[in-house]
């Protein structure tokens, strides 16, 4: 996973933001499932990164909603 910076998130349009948000949520769900099973090893630090990425994307979506 390449970490998205806010600068690159601001360059995306609404459709791309929604796609990235969905992809990030799916990946986070996969990692959380692996963690619950006990098979998660090297990717344990990625949970936090995905959560932050989702928060950044949601922040940008909410910024575009307000006038």
Secondary structure, DSSP 8 states (H G I E B T S, - for coil): -----HHHHHTS-HHHHHHHHHHHHHHHHHHHHHHHHT---GGGGHHHHHHHHHHHHHHHHHHHH--
